[in-house]
Amino acid sequence: MEVTSNNFLNSSYVLMFGKGAILLILIFYAIFSLIIIRQVDLMSKTLITKLSPVVRAFAILHAGFAIGLIILTWGIL
Amino acid sequence: MGYTPFVMFPAYAEYPKDCLFEGQDPNEKILLLLRAHPITNLSWILASIIVFFVPFLVPRVMLFLGFDLGVLPQTFQLILLIINYLLVLIIVYEGFLYWYFNVTLVTNEKVVDIDFAQLLYKGVDLAPLTKIEETDSVIAGIVGTIFNFGNVKIQTAGATVAIEMKNIPKPSLVADLILDLAGKPHEHILGVPKV
């Protein structure tokens, strides 16, 4: 059978490798999003404005989404 | 209030309301709040626009190279799309955070330079107004000249560390105001000239 680029991209090994790579990226992203929470906390304690609670809430939501995406990816890929 | 290109997020605000900083004394009043000129945000705005269009461009480039990404399962395509837009989100969010929280405050007691240069790095430089000896302002380049922003450097007596405010609006005016305040630190500068 001729190996074309299309069935190469669809082969189970490539898809499994792709799933692993995506999960790894998402795990690093989730760690990064948790660091951002700490960073935003540090920033909003240093300069206190009306916007501080909003950016802090956004950072927490963002981290929640990043962690949720790992679970979603694990489930659907 | 003088210069307000973004009314919600001013880069130059006299007597800013609803703004406090860590370590502010009870009688200390913020006279001036300074951020980098909004035009300096263009780099991350452009980067986010480019990343935004990546999902439209990459499949075409890959097709040109002989890889049809359309054969990937829909779930993979969806997750890759979500990752791409998360990247856009984080570029915008981080860009905004660094711009919004990197400020210089001039109070009736001191100059406070708050600097967040990288992840989990916080630098705060304080210079009492009574110790300020000299201020320098520089406007350089085409963009700086067009939009009237530049750097202001504050030299304090006997100190090797100088405070440098980068890309702030109206640097000549700010340098002059700080030097005026250094001479009379406890008088409020109600006569801040409006431009």
Interface residues (C-beta under 8 A of the other chain):
Chain A: S5 N6 N7 L9 N10 L15 G18 I22 I25 L26 Y29 F32 I35 I36 R38 Q39 V40 L42 M43 S44 K45 T46 L47 I48 T49 K50 L51 V55 F58 H62 F65 A66 L69 L72 T73 I76 L77
Chain B: F9 D18 C19 L20 F21 E22 G66 F67 D68 L69 V71 L72 P73 T75 F76 L78 I79 L80 I82 I83 L86 L89 I90 Y93 E94 L97 Y100 F101 V103 I114 F116 L119 L120 K122 V124
